[in-house]
Every structure is written in C-alpha cells, then in structure tokens.
Amino acid sequence: MSIRRGRNMLLSPGPTNIPERVLRAMQRAAIELHSDELVGLARSCLDDLKPIFRITEGETFIYAANGHGAWESALSNSLSPGDRVLVFETGVFGEAWAGMGQSLGLVPEFIPGDWRHGIDPQAVEDRLRADKNHDFKAILMVQTDTASGITSDVAAVSEAIQSTGHPALFMVDAVASLAATDLRMDEWKIDVAVGASQKALMSPPGLAFVAASQRAMEHSDKATLPRHYWDWRRRLDPEAYMWFCGTAPEHLLFALREAIDMIQEEGLENIFRRHQRLADAVRAGINVWAEAGAMELNALVPREQSNSVSAILVDERYGAPNVRDYCEKHLNTSLGGGLGRLSGKAFRIGHMGDINEHIVLGALGSVELGLEMCGIPHGKGSVTAAIATLAASADRAEPPLAAD
Ligand SMILES: Cc1ncc(COP(=O)(O)O)c(C=O)c1O
C-alpha cells in the first residue's frame, strides 16, 4: 500500500471538503430525542434554511436522505399519477430526475440539449404556449448540472414561464448550486426547490432539503402520488418526532447547524462573490491548458459556466481518466470523473463550499502536474493565470507603514 502524506485535496463536486468546525460539531454524544436542545436545534435548522432558499412564506423540510430523496419528495408531494412534466436536458441530472418521475407514474416530456449550453428560455416559452390545455403540471429544471458544469438561468426560465401564464408548478434542483449561486424562490416564483448537504452546504452527505411555496403546499393537498416518509403534511405535525418521520439524524443536524452558522457569518452575497472569484480563477487556469488544443471547458457560454464545478473535455486520444487516476494515486488530489455522455471524455474540478485561494491554486498546480505526467498537451502556467485573476479581483492589501 502506498503511503500518501499530507491532506487529501478533495476536489470532487460533492461530497466536498467538510470544515473542521463542522466535523468537530459532530464529535459528541447523542442526546435525548425529545429534549428541548434537539427540538430547538431542528427548528432552527428548518427555519434558517428559508433565507438560504430565499423563501419567506413556504415550508422547509429536512430528510435523512440524499439528493435523490429530495427529488422524490418534490414529485410525490405535489403531483398525481399520469401528470405530465416538462424536463430539460443540460447534463445527467434532468434526465435522472425525469426517470424517477417515470418510475413514480408521471409522464415526462424531455427537451433534449447538447450538454454544452444551458436551458433556452425561449424553448421553455414556446413549449408552454403550445400546451394550450395546460397538460403539464410541473416544469423541472436543474440550476447547475454537476456533470456538464452548466448553470442555467433560473430567473430567465421563470420569466419565460410567467410570460405564458402557464399554471404548472416550477421546480428547481439546486443540489449543486444552493449556497454557491444565487437562488431566489420568492422572487423567481419557484414552487419547489431541492438541495443536499454534501455540496456547498459543507456538511457530510446524508441530508436532503426541500423548500415548498404556499402554492406547492396547496397542491400537496390534492396530489395523489403515494408517499409516507416524504409526506410534507405528516412532517408539519406539532410533534417534533414527525418532522423527520422518526428519529432525527442528530449528528448530521449538529453538523448542519454549524455549517449554517458559517454561512450566516460570511453572508450569502459574500459567499456568491467568493465562488465567482474562485471559479473565475479556475477557468483562467483551464483556458491556459486549452491553448495547446487538447482540452477545453465543456460549458461554452461564459455566463453559463458554473461557479460550483468545471467539466474539462479532453481530446479522446489522450484519455481524461488518466489525469484523474494520476492525481488520485500520486498527488493525493481527488477530482471528479466524466459522467454520462462525458464518461471517459472529461474530468471535473469541484470548487464549491469550503474553498479558498490556496485550494484553487493547489488544485490547478496538481492538475497541471498530472497533465504533464500523463503526456497530455497543455498550455503551461495555469497557476500564474489564476493568480493574476485573483489579484485583479482581491482587495488590495494596505500599503506597508513607512519606517520613520
Ligand atoms: C445537480 C444534482 N442533482 C441531484 C443529484 C443527486 O444527489 P445525490 O447523489 O445526493 O442523490 C446530484 C448529485 O451529484 C446533483 O449534482
């Protein structure tokens, strides 16, 4: 067995780096299920998720589950067997969510995409205008598709929906974007949004989050898809035991509370700016590698390039998986691989959650060494380019005091 010194640099786009504070918050004994402490902690997490989703009137739910659980909660609470749903392809996850809908008895219509562009709001508008009988009961979009590194414009899709007056519920998968990229449920008239703990929420995998608008809550009274564990109404019971449909995932809640504290201390706007700045630096580095013509950023439109994750397409002659393997085995640096139709053709750098400048610079340095060692042609100097980008956007240090 080879010994790998130093810290592992976890650059997969989920699970992400868990801050020491969050890890330490879990290092304690379990507490009594009905204690004021646990009930208060759970209530505070449910309440404090609302400003993260930017929802005021609706409800939030926390499940002992992953993102797939949040998807099932969203669909099963608000829809009925045979309901048609409109879904858009920007990578792996729209199709997977639609596939789940199909298993549950929904009828998805899938608008294909090329994985290199975000959702076209005009296509949304055109399809909804053509749906004169309002057969679609929900519109499902993924804000950031983690496979393609594409972030679609939720506000623009929302505007397109509003312009048609179509009454379908608007559902957004924010698993890879919540607390990294702006999401405004109230303002953008989102009915249901879903998230998970292991991405920009900086927590261990195992918690799923759902936020539902009042309109979605009203729909849930009529929706007839079978549900029990996921049932929103059951979880609004005054008895705290029911908020989790059973025993609360205590240690994950301890972790989440600490992570939410960190989010509150930094402030959402600052968090978005940090993600933008660091993602710009990563992209500056990738663009340097691209100069040799053997690789490029998958997302073609700059404003759609995700601030959470970058997918890098590599000329198939050179084998993207080699870079990932080399970085994992020799540099203690964990990257994401290509998913779905990018399998074997791309590697991914996650840059969301608890990340900073030195992580980004280290990531670029490691990957550039990996490219060198794997013999993949690349422009050199990604770290230098990233430093230039960071320096241009950072606050200037105070000039040194003049010696007297
Ligand atoms: C955008 C998006 N949606 C949904 C999921 C599914 O989440 P999970 O793997 O936690 O079930 C993922 C996972 O990476 C994701 O990136």
PDBQT file of the ligand as one rigid body, heavy atoms in Angstrom, charges set to zero:
ROOT
HETATM    1  C1  LIG A 501     -27.458  18.576  -9.662  1.00  0.00    +0.000 C 
HETATM    2  C2  LIG A 501     -27.628  17.298  -8.907  1.00  0.00    +0.000 A 
HETATM    3  N1  LIG A 501     -28.870  16.853  -8.663  1.00  0.00    +0.000 NA
HETATM    4  C3  LIG A 501     -29.069  15.728  -7.976  1.00  0.00    +0.000 A 
HETATM    5  C4  LIG A 501     -28.023  14.964  -7.522  1.00  0.00    +0.000 A 
HETATM    6  C5  LIG A 501     -28.287  13.698  -6.788  1.00  0.00    +0.000 C 
HETATM    7  O1  LIG A 501     -27.860  13.843  -5.469  1.00  0.00    +0.000 OA
HETATM    8  P1  LIG A 501     -27.426  12.579  -4.598  1.00  0.00    +0.000 P 
HETATM    9  O2  LIG A 501     -26.245  11.968  -5.244  1.00  0.00    +0.000 OA
HETATM   10  O3  LIG A 501     -27.121  13.197  -3.254  1.00  0.00    +0.000 OA
HETATM   11  O4  LIG A 501     -28.594  11.669  -4.546  1.00  0.00    +0.000 OA
HETATM   12  C6  LIG A 501     -26.718  15.382  -7.756  1.00  0.00    +0.000 A 
HETATM   13  C7  LIG A 501     -25.560  14.593  -7.291  1.00  0.00    +0.000 C 
HETATM   14  O5  LIG A 501     -24.435  14.870  -7.563  1.00  0.00    +0.000 OA
HETATM   15  C8  LIG A 501     -26.515  16.580  -8.469  1.00  0.00    +0.000 A 
HETATM   16  O6  LIG A 501     -25.285  17.023  -8.714  1.00  0.00    +0.000 OA
ENDROOT
TORSDOF 0
